Amino acid sequence: MQRNLGLDILRTCSISLVLLHHSGITIPFLVRPGLGGLGVEFFFVLSGFLIGNILLNQLQKENSFKSIKTFWIRRWMRILPAYYFMILFKFIFIDHSIGMNIIYYLLFLQNNFYGIDFYDVTWSLVLEEWFYIMLPFFLTVFLKLNGTKLRTGILFFVLFIIGECALRFIYVQLKGGNFSAINGNVLLRFDSFMIGVILAYLKINYVSIFNKLNNKLIFFAALFGLIGYLYLLNSNPDPIQYFDNSTALKVFHYSIVSIFIGLMIPGFFFLSISGINNSIGKVIHFVFTNISKLTYSLYLVHPLFYFVILTFNPNYNKLLFFLFTFVSAIALYFLVEKPFLRLRDKKIQE
């Protein structure tokens, strides 16, 4: 998919929420999921939309293991180089007390089998990578069973989301579990990505339906619905305890948030600034396009700075946090991420 200004703006807003949260800037009433957690939820749905678009296009042209293998290789060349670089950088130069347990991080197993304390933000990457290992198999069966037929397709997707809610219910009944235990559990969070995949499915196969979702009433209803839901959730005197004691919230919260976000995606996708002054429009494109390109690197590098600065100087200047983060992200992008993207695009065709 070519660059899309609206989606670049959404990416920029999402990473901004994460950076603001980890710099110590918060909204007092937003405890669950928190600014950073909300930003990640936007990333999950957006990622499902973008990657679902790529994979559905490939599999609808050639539903074969070759297509799946090509998708995986391209995906891994996008994610693994910068990820491994940062994991090994921290292990070698900052904290090697984890020892051989680093293997959990190299295999994206830390969420369920070890813990995320060594590099906490990697929990979301674990969910993404395992979802994109699983998704091609789901879509292969989906397409074999005539999933491009609207009723069949929607039935498959709805059953998937209901299945995720059912898995969370079973988990809660067996283990209880708090927000953190469910939030990072690989098998319990795939519905957030799948909501984005549903949008990609509509965009590819049912353009008229996708276009109808580009409606200001739908967009603002979803936006205010999300705000209202989060307000109700956090209006409790102890929202953390409230969430952890509620089976209904632990089962349905993630789907609710993702559905609201998903209903906003078409509005961002079709966003246009054609009526804005040309010079201002160029500045907007430049800023949001380039920050969007840095999103992955920003996400990977920023924990090093909030950890170091908060440990040694809790009263740090927040401008330093953002300065160090952006400079390091630019370096990571140009020295590691971009060269591998060029190699991928040169060697591996869609």
C-alpha positions in Angstrom: 0.0 0.0 0.0 1.3 3.4 -0.9 1.9 6.0 1.8 -1.4 7.5 3.0 -1.3 10.8 4.9 -4.3 10.0 7.1 -2.7 6.7 8.2 0.7 8.5 8.7 -1.1 11.0 11.0 -2.7 8.1 12.9 0.7 6.4 13.3 2.2 9.7 14.5 -0.6 10.2 17.0 -0.2 6.6 18.3 3.5 6.8 18.9 3.1 10.2 20.4 0.7 8.7 23.0 3.3 6.0 23.8 6.2 8.6 24.1 4.1 11.0 26.2 3.2 8.2 28.6 6.7 7.0 29.1 8.0 10.5 29.5 5.8 10.9 32.5 3.0 12.9 30.9 -0.3 11.3 31.6 -4.0 12.1 31.7 -5.1 11.7 35.3 -8.4 10.0 34.7 -6.9 7.6 32.1 -5.5 4.7 34.2 -6.8 1.8 32.2 -5.4 1.3 29.6 -3.3 4.5 30.0 -2.0 6.8 27.3 0.7 4.4 26.1 -1.6 1.4 26.2 -4.2 3.3 24.1 -1.6 4.2 21.6 -0.6 0.6 21.3 -4.3 -0.4 20.7 -4.4 2.0 17.8 -1.2 0.4 16.4 -2.7 -3.1 16.7 -5.8 -2.2 14.6 -3.8 -0.2 12.1 -1.3 -3.0 11.8 -4.0 -5.5 11.1 -5.4 -3.2 8.4 -2.1 -2.7 6.7 -0.7 -6.2 6.9 -4.1 -7.7 6.2 -4.3 -5.6 3.0 -0.9 -7.0 1.9 -1.6 -10.6 2.8 -5.2 -10.7 1.4 -4.0 -9.2 -1.9 -1.2 -11.9 -2.2 -3.4 -14.8 -1.2 -6.3 -13.8 -3.4 -3.9 -13.8 -6.4 -2.1 -17.0 -5.4 -3.3 -19.0 -2.4 -0.2 -21.1 -1.9 2.6 -21.7 0.6 4.9 -19.8 -1.7 2.8 -16.7 -1.1 2.9 -17.3 2.7 6.6 -17.8 2.7 7.2 -14.6 0.7 4.9 -12.7 3.2 6.8 -14.1 6.2 10.3 -13.3 4.8 9.3 -9.7 3.9 7.7 -9.3 7.3 10.7 -10.6 9.2 13.1 -8.5 7.2 11.0 -5.5 8.2 10.9 -6.4 11.9 13.8 -8.6 13.0 16.9 -6.5 12.1 16.1 -3.5 14.2 14.5 -5.6 16.9 17.6 -7.9 17.2 19.9 -4.9 17.1 18.3 -3.2 20.0 17.9 -6.4 22.1 21.5 -7.3 21.6 22.7 -3.7 22.1 21.0 -3.6 25.5 22.2 -7.1 26.4 25.9 -6.4 25.5 26.2 -2.8 26.7 23.6 -2.2 29.4 22.3 -5.3 31.1 23.5 -8.8 30.5 22.1 -10.3 33.8 19.4 -12.1 31.8 22.1 -14.5 30.5 20.9 -17.3 28.3 17.3 -16.3 28.9 17.9 -13.8 26.1 16.8 -16.7 23.9 13.2 -16.0 24.9 13.4 -12.5 23.5 15.1 -13.7 20.3 12.2 -16.2 19.7 9.4 -13.8 20.8 8.5 -16.1 23.7 9.0 -13.6 26.6 5.4 -12.8 27.2 4.1 -16.2 28.0 7.3 -18.0 29.2 9.7 -15.6 30.8 8.7 -12.0 31.4 9.2 -8.6 29.8 11.2 -6.8 32.5 14.4 -6.9 30.4 12.8 -4.9 27.5 9.2 -4.2 28.4 7.8 -2.6 25.2 8.6 -5.8 23.3 5.3 -7.3 24.6 3.4 -5.7 21.8 5.9 -6.9 19.1 5.4 -10.5 20.5 1.7 -10.3 19.9 2.2 -8.9 16.4 4.7 -11.4 15.3 2.7 -14.4 16.5 -0.4 -13.1 14.9 1.3 -12.7 11.6 2.6 -16.2 11.8 -0.9 -17.5 12.4 -2.9 -15.2 10.1 -1.8 -16.7 6.7 -3.1 -20.1 7.8 -6.4 -18.6 8.9 -6.8 -16.7 5.6 -5.8 -19.7 3.5 -8.6 -21.8 4.9 -10.9 -18.7 4.9 -10.3 -18.2 1.1 -10.6 -22.0 0.4 -14.1 -21.9 2.0 -15.2 -19.0 -0.2 -14.4 -16.3 2.3 -14.7 -13.6 -0.4 -18.4 -14.1 -0.2 -19.6 -11.4 2.2 -21.8 -13.5 4.5 -19.2 -16.3 4.7 -16.4 -13.8 5.3 -18.1 -11.9 8.0 -19.2 -15.1 9.7 -15.6 -16.3 9.8 -14.4 -13.0 11.3 -17.2 -12.8 13.8 -16.6 -16.3 15.0 -12.8 -15.5 15.3 -13.6 -12.5 17.6 -16.1 -14.5 19.6 -13.5 -17.3 19.9 -11.0 -14.8 21.3 -13.6 -13.6 23.9 -14.4 -17.2 24.8 -10.6 -17.9 25.3 -10.4 -14.9 27.6 -13.4 -16.1 29.5 -12.0 -19.6 30.0 -8.6 -18.1 31.0 -10.3 -15.8 33.6 -12.3 -18.8 35.0 -9.3 -21.0 35.3 -6.6 -18.5 36.3 -8.3 -15.2 37.2 -5.6 -13.0 35.9 -5.2 -9.2 36.0 -4.9 -6.6 33.2 -1.2 -7.3 32.6 -1.7 -11.1 32.5 -4.3 -10.9 29.8 -2.9 -7.8 28.0 0.3 -9.5 26.9 -0.9 -13.1 26.5 -0.3 -14.2 23.0 -3.4 -16.3 22.5 -5.8 -13.8 24.1 -5.2 -10.6 22.1 -5.5 -11.5 18.4 -9.0 -9.9 18.0 -7.5 -6.4 18.0 -5.5 -7.2 14.9 -8.3 -9.1 13.3 -10.6 -6.1 13.4 -8.0 -4.3 11.2 -7.9 -7.3 8.9 -11.7 -7.1 8.5 -11.4 -3.5 7.3 -8.7 -4.6 4.8 -11.1 -7.4 3.6 -13.9 -4.9 3.0 -11.5 -2.4 1.3 -10.3 -5.1 -1.2 -13.5 -7.0 -1.8 -16.4 -4.7 -0.9 -15.2 -1.2 -1.7 -18.7 0.3 -1.4 -19.1 -0.9 2.2 -15.6 0.4 3.1 -16.4 3.7 1.5 -19.6 4.0 3.5 -17.7 3.6 6.7 -15.9 6.9 5.7 -18.7 8.9 7.4 -18.2 11.8 9.8 -21.1 10.6 11.9 -19.6 7.1 12.2 -16.1 8.6 12.9 -17.2 10.9 15.7 -19.7 8.4 17.1 -16.8 5.9 17.4 -14.4 8.6 18.8 -16.9 9.8 21.5 -17.9 6.2 22.1 -14.3 5.3 22.9 -13.9 8.4 25.1 -17.2 7.7 26.9 -16.3 4.0 27.4 -12.8 4.9 28.8 -14.4 7.6 31.0 -16.9 5.1 32.5 -14.1 2.5 33.0 -11.9 5.1 34.8 -14.6 6.9 36.7 -14.5 4.2 39.4 -12.5 5.2 42.5 -10.0 2.4 41.8 -10.1 1.6 38.1 -7.2 -0.9 38.3 -9.0 -3.0 40.9 -12.3 -2.5 39.2 -10.9 -3.9 35.9 -9.1 -6.8 37.6 -12.2 -7.8 39.5 -14.5 -7.7 36.5 -14.9 -10.8 34.4 -16.9 -8.9 31.8 -14.2 -6.2 31.3 -11.4 -8.8 31.1 -13.4 -10.7 28.4 -14.8 -7.9 26.3 -12.6 -4.7 26.9 -10.1 -5.4 24.2 -12.7 -6.1 21.5 -14.7 -3.0 22.5 -11.8 -0.6 22.3 -10.6 -2.1 19.0 -14.0 -1.9 17.4 -14.3 1.8 18.2 -10.8 2.3 16.8 -11.6 0.2 13.7 -14.6 2.4 12.9 -12.3 5.4 12.8 -9.8 3.9 10.4 -11.7 4.7 7.2 -12.0 8.3 8.3 -8.2 8.5 8.6 -7.7 6.5 5.3 -9.7 9.0 3.3 -8.4 12.1 5.1 -7.6 14.9 2.7 -5.9 18.3 3.1 -6.5 19.4 -0.5 -8.2 22.6 0.7 -5.2 23.7 2.8 -2.6 26.2 1.5 0.0 24.4 -0.6 3.0 25.4 1.5 1.2 24.4 4.7 0.1 21.1 3.1 3.7 20.3 2.1 4.9 20.9 5.7 2.1 18.6 7.0 3.1 15.9 4.6 6.8 16.2 5.4 6.3 16.1 9.2 3.8 13.3 9.4 5.3 11.2 6.6 8.8 11.3 8.2 7.7 10.7 11.8 5.6 7.8 10.5 8.6 6.3 8.9 10.4 6.5 12.2 7.6 5.0 14.3 9.1 1.5 14.6 12.6 2.8 15.5 11.1 5.3 18.0 9.2 2.5 19.7 12.3 0.4 20.0 14.7 3.0 21.2 12.7 5.1 23.6 12.7 2.6 26.6 16.5 3.0 26.9 16.0 6.7 27.6 13.1 6.6 30.0 14.8 3.8 31.9 18.2 5.5 32.2 16.8 9.0 32.8 14.2 8.0 35.3 16.8 5.8 37.2 19.4 8.5 37.5 17.4 11.7 37.3 13.7 11.4 38.0 13.3 15.2 37.6 14.8 15.1 34.1 13.9 17.6 31.4 11.4 16.0 29.2 12.8 17.7 26.2 16.0 15.7 26.6 14.0 12.5 26.5 12.4 13.4 23.2 15.6 14.8 21.8 17.7 11.6 22.6 14.8 9.4 21.5 14.4 11.0 18.1 18.2 11.3 17.4 18.7 7.6 18.2 15.6 6.6 16.2 16.9 8.4 13.2 20.2 6.6 13.5 18.6 3.2 13.9 16.3 3.9 10.9 19.1 4.9 8.5 21.8 2.5 9.8 19.7 -0.7 10.3 16.1 -0.5 9.4 16.3 1.2 6.0 19.2 -0.8 4.5 17.3 -4.0 5.3 14.1 -2.7 3.7 16.1 -1.8 0.6 17.6 -5.3 0.5 14.2 -6.8 1.0 12.6 -4.8 -1.8 15.5 -5.6 -4.1 15.7 -9.4 -3.4 12.1 -10.4 -2.7 9.2 -9.6 -4.9 5.6 -9.6 -3.8 
